[in-house]
Amino acid sequence: MKNYIKIIALGSVISLASCSDLLETEPRQSLTPESALADVDGYESLLAATYGGARAFGTYGQTLMIAPEIMADNLRIIANTGRYIGQEVNADRAHMGLWGNYGSINETNIILAGIDEVEGDATRKNRIKGEALFLRALYYFDLAKVYGYEPGKEVDGWNNSVIIRTEPTLGFSDADFRARSTNRQVYDQIESDLTTAIGLLPSAAKGTAGIYRVTKGAAEALLARVYLYDSKFSEAAAMATQSMATFGLGNDGTGLATPANYVSSFSTYPNPESLFEVEIRSVDWSTVDGVNNSMCTLTANVFSSAQFIVTASNELLATYETGDVRRDTWTETTRSGATGTVYRSNKWLGTKGDFLENLPIIRAAELYLIRAEARFRTSDAAGSRSDLNALRTNRGLSPVDGGLSGDALFNQIMTERRLEFAVEGHRWFDLKRNGLTITKHGNNQPVPYTDYRLLAPLPQDQIQLNELLVDNPGYN
């Protein structure tokens, strides 16, 4: 099997994605199918390509940051370039398409199927396996969020999620057709991958170059996020606490960005709060990638050639309290052809030059908000308030009312998440996973939780190719 793996993986290896300390051990043009995955260096190079899936504009490089904000109520369109127009009004079939994740998943499967067959240092091999397991879990988690309901949140019993593949597809003989797995099966796979990864990965300090690769603490943080989506609230609180300890975050908020450096942290690489951050270098982009597709070009006008097509919604801006430093992530500006006041995002300023910036995928603030929500769900209102206050203190705000509880406490948690992660891609999913109506800005109509548009349609070419695939309700 090893030889087949080498042949299939060669295309990924010679188009390496960057990760600052992943090795390039021989000139790309000299790689052969026999040498590409002959040793640990080859598998590490394939792993670098697998990280590239998170950097892609169809995932965290753009779509997973902007679409969940504009499909809900945080962003609005100010220039019609054809992008996100349908998503803003939740038009039929205007959603997030992530089926391309399966290419990255197959790369992780190649790594996991073959790395034990080559000689090399066991610690290094374990780290590569841990990283591959994390990335497979991340890519499946994103698929599950887009194409299926969370376990226990099904509408009319619809529990279809996505296809699970944990073995590499090495050629046409391996390319079988499968039906969709249930959301329970997919979440079980994700949680198993992350649990295994935690035991294989080393630790690294938050906000250092070590978090450009997956670490033990990052896997713990992602598992805490997954548990929250899975309504495993006790486990979510415990895992968030475990990740906080791994990264040295204090229960009082020690380790978070402060009001003095919160805004500038988004122009610092790595972000001081980053627990997992995708590094992008100029060699990773073509000459037009930044101006055409970057987060910077779509959300800000700091470069004259920027597209600047989205701005903060009025509803989002009205939600900030006086003194909230997060309000300073928006700067009033102008945009030719746009009516009314518009704001650029200061989270995506391309300060590495020519629209270039890194992608903070998991930040420390999320652990406090995961635990606050999980504690609320397990009747620990005092603990929930404590976590909110640890964050609020570091955002220039006073503590919440000492008696805050019930729906008011839950709403405060949702508000803090909305403000903390604006333009980071959480808003749609936070509403969806809680079974809530998707609220909208302006005169756009809200989307009830029972509406078929909560789930993305499956790609038509996949349905036509695979007769076992059944599309989500409403798209037939």
C-alpha positions as CSV (number, residue, x, y, z in Angstrom):
1,M,0.0,0.0,0.0
2,K,2.9,2.3,0.7
3,N,3.8,2.7,-3.0
4,Y,0.3,3.7,-3.9
5,I,0.2,6.2,-1.1
6,K,3.4,7.7,-2.5
7,I,2.0,8.1,-6.0
8,I,-1.3,9.7,-4.9
9,A,0.4,12.0,-2.4
10,L,3.1,13.3,-4.7
11,G,0.9,16.1,-6.1
12,S,0.2,17.4,-2.6
13,V,3.9,17.2,-1.6
14,I,5.2,19.2,-4.6
15,S,2.7,22.0,-4.0
16,L,3.7,22.4,-0.4
17,A,1.8,24.8,1.8
18,S,3.8,26.8,4.3
19,C,4.2,26.2,8.0
20,S,7.1,28.0,9.4
21,D,9.2,25.1,10.7
22,L,8.0,22.2,8.5
23,L,10.9,20.9,6.5
24,E,11.6,20.9,2.8
25,T,14.3,18.2,2.6
26,E,15.0,18.1,-1.1
27,P,14.3,20.3,-4.2
28,R,10.7,20.0,-5.2
29,Q,11.6,19.3,-8.8
30,S,13.6,16.3,-7.8
31,L,10.8,14.5,-5.9
32,T,9.7,11.2,-7.3
33,P,6.8,8.9,-6.3
34,E,9.4,6.6,-4.6
35,S,11.1,9.4,-2.6
36,A,8.1,11.6,-1.7
37,L,7.0,9.6,1.3
38,A,9.9,7.4,1.8
39,D,10.7,8.9,5.3
40,V,9.4,11.1,8.0
41,D,10.5,14.2,6.1
42,G,8.2,13.3,3.3
43,Y,5.2,12.9,5.6
44,E,6.0,16.2,7.3
45,S,6.0,17.9,3.9
46,L,2.6,16.4,3.1
47,L,1.4,17.6,6.4
48,A,2.4,21.1,5.4
49,A,0.2,20.8,2.3
50,T,-2.6,19.6,4.6
51,Y,-2.4,22.8,6.7
52,G,-3.0,24.7,3.4
53,G,-6.6,23.5,3.4
54,A,-7.2,25.9,6.4
55,R,-5.6,28.8,4.5
56,A,-7.7,28.4,1.4
57,F,-10.1,31.2,0.4
58,G,-13.0,28.7,0.5
59,T,-12.3,28.0,4.2
60,Y,-10.7,30.2,6.8
61,G,-9.0,32.3,4.3
62,Q,-12.3,34.0,3.5
63,T,-15.6,32.0,3.4
64,L,-15.6,30.7,7.0
65,M,-14.8,34.1,8.3
66,I,-17.2,36.3,6.3
67,A,-20.2,34.1,5.3
68,P,-21.3,33.2,8.9
69,E,-21.3,36.9,9.7
70,I,-23.2,38.2,6.7
71,M,-25.6,35.2,6.7
72,A,-26.6,36.4,10.2
73,D,-26.6,40.0,11.5
74,N,-23.0,41.2,11.9
75,L,-22.1,42.4,8.4
76,R,-23.8,44.1,5.5
77,I,-22.9,44.5,1.8
78,I,-21.8,48.0,0.7
79,A,-20.6,47.2,-2.8
80,N,-22.2,44.7,-5.2
81,T,-19.3,42.7,-6.7
82,G,-21.5,39.6,-6.9
83,R,-20.0,38.1,-3.7
84,Y,-22.2,37.3,-0.7
85,I,-25.2,39.0,-2.2
86,G,-27.3,35.8,-1.9
87,Q,-25.9,35.0,1.5
88,E,-27.0,38.4,2.8
89,V,-30.6,37.7,2.1
90,N,-30.3,33.9,2.6
91,A,-31.4,33.2,-0.9
92,D,-32.1,29.6,-1.9
93,R,-28.8,27.6,-2.2
94,A,-26.8,30.7,-1.2
95,H,-24.8,29.1,1.7
96,M,-21.3,27.9,2.4
97,G,-19.9,25.2,0.2
98,L,-17.1,23.1,1.9
99,W,-17.1,19.9,0.1
100,G,-13.6,20.6,-1.0
101,N,-12.5,19.7,2.6
102,Y,-12.5,16.1,1.4
103,G,-9.3,16.7,-0.4
104,S,-7.6,17.8,2.8
105,I,-9.2,15.0,4.7
106,N,-7.8,12.5,2.2
107,E,-4.3,14.0,2.8
108,T,-4.7,13.4,6.5
109,N,-5.8,9.9,5.8
110,I,-2.7,9.2,3.7
111,I,-0.5,10.4,6.5
112,L,-2.3,8.4,9.2
113,A,-2.3,5.2,7.0
114,G,1.4,5.3,6.1
115,I,3.6,7.1,8.6
116,D,4.0,4.1,10.9
117,E,5.5,2.2,8.0
118,V,8.5,4.4,7.7
119,E,11.5,4.6,9.9
120,G,12.1,7.7,12.1
121,D,12.0,9.2,15.5
122,A,8.9,8.0,17.4
123,T,8.2,11.4,19.0
124,R,8.4,13.2,15.7
125,K,6.1,10.6,14.1
126,N,3.6,10.9,16.9
127,R,3.5,14.6,16.5
128,I,2.8,14.3,12.8
129,K,0.0,11.9,13.6
130,G,-1.4,14.2,16.2
131,E,-1.4,17.1,13.8
132,A,-3.1,15.1,11.1
133,L,-5.8,13.9,13.5
134,F,-6.4,17.5,14.6
135,L,-6.7,18.7,11.1
136,R,-9.0,15.8,10.1
137,A,-11.2,16.7,13.0
138,L,-11.3,20.4,12.1
139,Y,-12.2,19.7,8.5
140,Y,-14.9,17.2,9.5
141,F,-16.2,19.6,12.1
142,D,-16.6,22.4,9.6
143,L,-18.4,20.0,7.2
144,A,-20.7,18.9,10.0
145,K,-21.6,22.4,11.0
146,V,-22.5,23.4,7.4
147,Y,-24.3,20.3,6.1
148,G,-26.0,18.9,9.2
149,Y,-27.7,19.7,12.5
150,E,-25.9,19.3,15.8
151,P,-26.8,16.1,17.7
152,G,-30.0,16.7,19.6
153,K,-31.0,19.7,17.5
154,E,-32.5,17.9,14.6
155,V,-35.5,19.2,12.8
156,D,-38.1,16.5,12.0
157,G,-35.6,13.9,12.9
158,W,-33.2,14.7,10.1
159,N,-29.8,13.5,11.4
160,N,-27.9,13.1,8.1
161,S,-24.5,14.7,8.2
162,V,-21.6,14.0,5.9
163,I,-19.7,11.0,4.5
164,I,-17.0,9.6,6.8
165,R,-13.8,8.5,5.2
166,T,-10.9,7.5,7.4
167,E,-8.9,5.5,4.9
168,P,-7.1,7.1,2.0
169,T,-8.5,7.0,-1.5
170,L,-5.5,6.0,-3.5
171,G,-7.0,5.5,-6.9
172,F,-10.2,4.6,-8.8
173,S,-10.3,1.2,-7.2
174,D,-10.7,2.8,-3.8
175,A,-13.2,5.4,-4.8
176,D,-16.4,3.8,-3.5
177,F,-19.8,5.4,-3.1
178,R,-21.1,5.9,0.4
179,A,-24.2,7.3,2.0
180,R,-24.1,10.1,4.5
181,S,-23.3,9.2,8.2
182,T,-25.4,10.5,11.0
183,N,-24.5,13.6,12.9
184,R,-23.8,11.4,16.0
185,Q,-21.4,9.2,14.0
186,V,-19.6,12.2,12.7
187,Y,-19.2,13.9,16.1
188,D,-18.0,10.7,17.6
189,Q,-15.3,10.5,14.9
190,I,-14.3,14.1,15.5
191,E,-14.1,13.7,19.3
192,S,-12.2,10.4,19.0
193,D,-9.6,12.1,16.7
194,L,-9.1,15.0,19.0
195,T,-8.9,12.9,22.1
196,T,-6.2,10.8,20.5
197,A,-4.4,13.9,19.2
198,I,-4.1,15.4,22.7
199,G,-2.0,12.4,23.8
200,L,0.4,12.7,20.9
201,L,1.0,16.5,20.7
202,P,3.6,18.7,22.4
203,S,2.7,22.0,24.2
204,A,3.6,25.5,23.1
205,A,3.1,28.9,24.7
206,K,0.2,30.9,23.4
207,G,1.0,33.8,21.1
208,T,4.4,32.3,20.1
209,A,5.5,30.9,16.8
210,G,4.9,27.4,18.2
211,I,1.2,27.8,17.7
212,Y,1.7,27.9,13.9
213,R,1.6,24.2,14.3
214,V,-1.1,22.3,16.1
215,T,-0.3,21.7,19.8
216,K,-1.8,19.8,22.7
217,G,-3.5,22.9,24.0
218,A,-5.0,23.7,20.6
219,A,-6.5,20.2,20.4
220,E,-7.9,20.6,23.9
221,A,-9.4,24.0,22.9
222,L,-11.0,22.6,19.7
223,L,-12.4,19.6,21.6
224,A,-13.9,22.0,24.1
225,R,-15.6,23.8,21.2
226,V,-16.8,20.5,19.7
227,Y,-18.2,19.4,23.0
228,L,-20.1,22.7,23.3
229,Y,-21.7,22.2,19.9
230,D,-22.5,18.6,20.9
231,S,-24.3,19.8,24.1
232,K,-21.8,17.9,26.2
233,F,-21.6,20.8,28.6
234,S,-19.8,19.3,31.5
235,E,-17.1,17.9,29.2
236,A,-16.9,21.3,27.4
237,A,-16.3,23.1,30.7
238,A,-13.7,20.6,31.8
239,M,-11.8,20.6,28.5
240,A,-11.8,24.4,28.4
241,T,-10.3,24.4,31.9
242,Q,-7.7,21.9,30.8
243,S,-6.7,23.9,27.8
244,M,-6.5,27.1,29.9
245,A,-4.1,25.3,32.2
246,T,-2.0,24.1,29.3
247,F,-1.7,27.6,28.0
248,G,-1.3,29.2,31.5
249,L,-4.5,31.3,31.3
250,G,-5.8,32.4,34.7
251,N,-9.4,32.2,35.9
252,D,-9.2,35.9,36.4
253,G,-8.4,36.5,32.7
254,T,-4.6,36.6,33.1
255,G,-3.1,36.0,29.7
256,L,-5.8,37.7,27.7
257,A,-5.2,40.8,25.6
258,T,-5.8,43.9,27.6
259,P,-7.7,47.1,26.5
260,A,-4.3,48.6,25.7
261,N,-3.3,46.0,23.2
262,Y,-6.5,44.3,22.1
263,V,-6.9,46.1,18.7
264,S,-3.2,46.0,17.9
265,S,-3.1,42.3,18.7
266,F,-4.8,41.6,15.4
267,S,-1.9,43.3,13.6
268,T,0.7,41.3,15.6
269,Y,1.9,37.9,14.3
270,P,1.2,35.7,15.9
271,N,-1.7,37.3,17.7
272,P,-0.8,37.3,21.5
273,E,-4.1,35.4,22.2
274,S,-3.7,32.8,19.4
275,L,-3.9,29.2,20.5
276,F,-3.8,28.0,16.8
277,E,-3.0,30.4,14.0
278,V,-2.4,29.7,10.3
279,E,0.7,31.5,9.1
280,I,0.5,32.9,5.5
281,R,3.7,34.1,3.7
282,S,4.0,35.9,0.5
283,V,5.2,32.8,-1.3
284,D,1.8,31.2,-0.4
285,W,-0.1,33.7,-2.6
286,S,-0.2,34.5,-6.2
287,T,0.2,38.1,-7.3
288,V,-3.6,38.6,-7.3
289,D,-4.7,36.6,-4.3
290,G,-4.5,39.4,-1.8
291,V,-6.3,42.1,-3.8
292,N,-9.0,39.6,-5.0
293,N,-9.7,37.3,-2.1
294,S,-8.1,38.3,1.2
295,M,-10.0,39.2,4.3
296,C,-8.2,42.5,4.2
297,T,-9.4,43.4,0.7
298,L,-13.0,42.6,1.5
299,T,-13.3,44.2,4.9
300,A,-11.0,47.3,4.8
301,N,-9.8,50.0,2.5
302,V,-6.2,50.5,3.8
303,F,-4.9,49.7,0.4
304,S,-6.1,51.8,-2.6
305,S,-6.9,48.7,-4.7
306,A,-9.0,47.0,-2.0
307,Q,-12.5,45.8,-2.9
308,F,-14.0,46.8,0.6
309,I,-17.4,45.2,0.1
310,V,-18.7,44.6,3.6
311,T,-19.0,46.7,6.7
312,A,-20.4,46.3,10.2
313,S,-24.2,46.3,10.5
314,N,-25.9,49.0,12.4
315,E,-27.3,46.4,14.7
316,L,-23.8,45.1,15.6
317,L,-22.5,48.6,16.2
318,A,-25.4,49.4,18.5
319,T,-24.6,46.4,20.7
320,Y,-21.3,47.7,22.0
321,E,-21.3,49.2,25.5
322,T,-19.6,52.5,26.2
323,G,-15.9,51.8,26.9
324,D,-15.8,48.4,25.1
325,V,-12.4,48.3,23.4
326,R,-13.8,45.9,20.8
327,R,-15.7,48.8,19.3
328,D,-12.4,50.2,18.3
329,T,-11.9,47.3,15.8
330,W,-14.2,49.4,13.6
331,T,-13.1,52.8,12.1
332,E,-15.4,55.1,10.3
333,T,-14.4,55.7,6.7
334,T,-15.9,56.1,3.2
335,R,-16.5,53.9,0.2
336,S,-17.4,55.3,-3.2
337,G,-21.0,54.4,-4.1
338,A,-21.9,53.3,-0.6
339,T,-24.7,55.1,1.2
340,G,-24.6,56.1,4.8
341,T,-21.7,55.7,7.2
342,V,-19.4,52.7,6.6
343,Y,-16.7,51.2,8.8
344,R,-13.6,49.3,8.0
345,S,-12.5,46.3,10.1
346,N,-9.3,46.8,12.1
347,K,-8.9,43.1,12.6
348,W,-7.9,42.5,9.0
349,L,-5.5,45.3,8.0
350,G,-3.0,43.2,6.0
351,T,-0.1,44.6,8.0
352,K,2.4,41.9,6.7
353,G,2.1,44.0,3.5
354,D,0.0,43.8,0.3
355,F,-3.1,42.5,2.0
356,L,-1.1,39.7,3.7
357,E,-2.0,38.6,7.2
358,N,-2.2,35.4,9.4
359,L,-5.4,33.7,10.3
360,P,-6.1,33.3,14.1
361,I,-8.3,30.2,14.1
362,I,-8.6,29.7,17.9
363,R,-8.0,32.5,20.4
364,A,-7.8,32.4,24.2
365,A,-10.9,34.5,24.7
366,E,-13.0,31.6,23.3
367,L,-12.1,29.3,26.2
368,Y,-13.6,31.7,28.7
369,L,-16.8,32.0,26.6
370,I,-17.0,28.3,26.1
371,R,-16.8,27.7,29.8
372,A,-19.2,30.5,30.6
373,E,-21.8,28.9,28.3
374,A,-21.1,25.4,29.5
375,R,-21.3,26.5,33.1
376,F,-24.6,28.2,32.5
377,R,-26.0,25.1,30.9
378,T,-24.9,23.1,34.0
379,S,-26.6,25.5,36.4
380,D,-23.4,27.1,37.5
381,A,-24.5,30.7,37.1
382,A,-21.8,32.1,39.4
383,G,-19.0,30.3,37.5
384,S,-20.5,31.6,34.2
385,R,-20.6,35.2,35.4
386,S,-17.0,34.8,36.7
387,D,-15.8,33.8,33.2
388,L,-17.7,36.6,31.6
389,N,-16.2,39.1,34.0
390,A,-12.6,37.8,33.4
391,L,-13.1,38.6,29.7
392,R,-15.0,41.9,30.2
393,T,-12.3,43.2,32.5
394,N,-9.8,42.8,29.7
395,R,-12.1,44.5,27.2
396,G,-12.6,47.7,29.3
397,L,-15.9,46.9,30.8
398,S,-17.3,46.5,34.3
399,P,-18.5,43.2,35.7
400,V,-22.0,41.9,34.9
401,D,-24.7,42.3,37.5
402,G,-24.1,39.9,40.4
403,G,-27.6,38.5,40.1
404,L,-27.6,37.9,36.4
405,S,-29.1,34.5,35.6
406,G,-31.5,32.6,33.4
407,D,-32.3,34.0,30.0
408,A,-30.6,37.3,30.7
409,L,-27.3,35.5,31.5
410,F,-27.6,33.3,28.4
411,N,-28.3,36.4,26.2
412,Q,-25.3,38.1,27.7
413,I,-23.1,35.2,26.8
414,M,-24.4,35.3,23.2
415,T,-23.7,39.0,23.1
416,E,-20.2,38.7,24.3
417,R,-19.5,36.0,21.7
418,R,-21.1,38.2,19.0
419,L,-18.8,41.2,19.9
420,E,-15.7,39.2,20.6
421,F,-15.7,37.2,17.4
422,A,-17.1,39.8,14.9
423,V,-15.7,39.0,11.5
424,E,-14.1,35.8,12.8
425,G,-16.9,33.5,11.6
426,H,-18.9,32.4,14.7
427,R,-22.2,34.3,14.6
428,W,-24.3,32.1,12.3
429,F,-23.1,28.9,14.0
430,D,-23.7,30.3,17.5
431,L,-27.3,30.9,16.6
432,K,-27.8,27.6,14.7
433,R,-26.2,25.3,17.3
434,N,-28.5,26.8,20.0
435,G,-31.6,26.2,17.9
436,L,-32.3,29.9,17.6
437,T,-33.8,32.0,14.8
438,I,-31.1,33.5,12.6
439,T,-31.5,37.3,13.2
440,K,-30.7,39.7,10.3
441,H,-29.8,43.3,9.8
442,G,-32.0,46.0,8.4
443,N,-35.1,44.9,6.6
444,N,-33.8,41.4,5.8
445,Q,-36.1,38.7,7.0
446,P,-34.9,36.5,9.8
447,V,-34.5,32.8,9.1
448,P,-36.4,30.5,11.6
449,Y,-34.5,27.6,12.9
450,T,-36.9,25.2,11.2
451,D,-36.2,26.8,7.8
452,Y,-34.5,24.5,5.3
453,R,-31.9,27.2,4.6
454,L,-30.2,26.4,8.0
455,L,-28.4,23.6,6.2
456,A,-26.3,23.9,3.0
457,P,-27.3,22.0,-0.1
458,L,-25.0,19.2,-1.2
459,P,-23.1,19.8,-4.4
460,Q,-25.2,18.7,-7.4
461,D,-22.4,17.0,-9.2
462,Q,-21.8,14.8,-6.1
463,I,-25.5,13.9,-6.0
464,Q,-25.5,13.0,-9.6
465,L,-22.4,10.9,-9.3
466,N,-23.4,9.1,-6.1
467,E,-26.9,7.8,-6.0
468,L,-26.5,7.0,-2.3
469,L,-26.3,10.7,-1.5
470,V,-29.6,12.3,-0.4
471,D,-29.7,16.1,-0.3
472,N,-30.9,18.1,2.6
473,P,-34.6,18.7,3.0
474,G,-35.9,21.6,0.9
475,Y,-33.4,21.2,-1.9
476,N,-35.0,18.3,-3.7
